[in-house]
């Protein structure tokens, strides 16, 4: 079998199989939701939000947020195609940037999705990191669209860690999981470069404070 045919087969099989395993696996976990008063429920308000979270949490995030209208930014890389297909297994639309314009095209897709009533999801530290350092994409999108950014962090009492740049975490079966909503971040319209940097730092600080709170309850500063 040629490399191209093998990759095509893997793309068809891996996301479907992984989604099935995730549903079975994570259904065994008990979830405790914190700071629910910060949750801007789009189903009640009728207004989209921009979910922002660190890359380490992406696997369980896909499972937890399922059932909502979400367009998610996904890397245009070859590996990103697996993530995009996994996202579709949970009912999300994937916005793919090109390799040359550093996600600009993807942000345009997200902007159109928000105007159409969809919520959006962006990994705050991007597809390549560095870990837990916010990138400006969510700030740009919020400033242009008017949608608030909703920080989200989760932690688990027992988990596996993948040896990757972001140290991706997968909760172990039957592990308690704590899901935290941060204070929504409302970004002024038409920010210039200085303002974008100011709010980028603010988002980073809020996510990291939430991260410390989430993992600190298990006497761990980080996973």
Secondary structure, 3 states (H helix, E strand, C coil): CCHHHHHHHHHHHHHHHHHHHHHHHHCCCCEEEECHHHCCCHHHHCCCCEEEECHHHHHHHHHHCCCCCEEEEECCCHHHHHHHHHHHHCCCEEEECCCCCCCHHHHHHHHHHHHCCCEEEEECCCCCCCCCCCCCHHHHHHHHHCCCEEEEEEEECCEEECCCCCCCEEECCCCCEEEEECCCECCCCCCCHHHHHHHHHHHHHHHHHHHHHHHHCCCCCCC
